[in-house]
Amino acid sequence: MNNISSALNAYQQALSRIGNAAQATTITTAENTTPKDTFQTMVKTAVNEAEKITQSAEEASLAGMIGKADIQDVVLAVSNAEVALETVVAVRDTAIKAYKEIMQMTI
C-alpha cells in the first residue's frame, strides 16, 4: 500500500514538473521564423528533438530499473517522450490530410 501511495505522489509531482516545463518552453511560430527556414527543416528539427527526448526517456527508464534514478525523473522523462511522440504523430496526420486534399483538387 505504501508503494502505491508513493508512486501516486511521484506521479503527481512529475505532472506538476511537466506543467511548469511546458509553461517555460518556447514554441517556434511563423512570426519568429526567418524566411530561410523551410517546412522541411522545421519538421526535421522536430523529429530530431523527439528522438532525443525518447532516448533520454529510455535511459531514465533503464536507470530506474537498476535503481539509479528517482521514480519522479523516470515518470517525467516518459511523459515528455509521450508528448513528443503525440506531437510528431499529429504533424504527420495533418501533413497526410493536407496531401490528400491537394490530390483531390481539380486542376
N, C-alpha and C positions, 0 to 999 in steps of 0.2 A: 504494500500500500504506500509506503514511504517513497519507493521508486517512482510510482505513478505520479504522486504529487510533486516530486522534484522534477520529473520530466515535464509536467504541465507548467510549472514555474519557469523552467528553462525555455520552453516554447514561447510563453508569453513575453519573456524578456527579449527573446530573439525577434519576435514580431515587433516589439517597440523599437528595437535597433533598426529593423528594416524600414519602419516608418520614418525614423529620423534620417536614415541614409537616403531614402527616396526624396525627402524634402531638400536635402543638401545637394543632390545630383542635378547637374545642369544638362538639359536636353538640347541638342542642336536642332534649331529650327531653320526655316527658309530665310528668316531675317538675318541670321548671323552666319550664313554660309557664304563663301566667296564664289564668284562666278566660275572659277576653275574647278570647284567641287562638283562632281557629277553624281548622278544617282548610283552609278556603279561603284564608285569609291565609298559612298555612304553605306551601301549595303555590305560591301566587303569589310569595311571597318566594323560595322555592327556584328557581322558574323564572327570576325576575329575576336571581338570583345566577348561575345557569348561563349566562344570556345575557351578563352582564358578563364572566364568565370566558372565554366563547367569543370575545367581541370582543377581549379582551386577547390571546388566542392568535392571532387573525388579525393584530392589529397587530404582535405579535412575529414572526410568520412573514414579514410584509411587510418588517419591519426587517431580518430575517435575509437575505432575498433581495437587498436592496440593500447588505448588508454593514455595517449599523449596529448589529446585535445579535449577541451571542455565541450560538453554537450551543447551549450549555447552557441559556440562557434560553429559547430557542425550543422546545427539547425539553420543558422544564419546563412552559411555558405550554400546549403542545399536549397534554401528558399530563394536566394539570389540566382542560382542556376535555373531554378524553375521559372522565375520571372523572365530571365534572359531567353530561355527556350520558347516560352509563350510569345515573347515579342518577335522572335525570328519566325515562328510559325504564322503569326498574324501578318507580318510583312509579306511572307511567301504567299499566303492565301489572297491577300489584296493584289499582289502582282499578277497572280494567275487569273483572278477575276477581271482585272483590267485588260489582260491579254485576250481573254475570251470575248470581252465586249468589243475590243478593237477588231477581232477576227469576224465578228458578226455584223460589223458596219458594212453598209453598201457603198460602193465607190461610184 
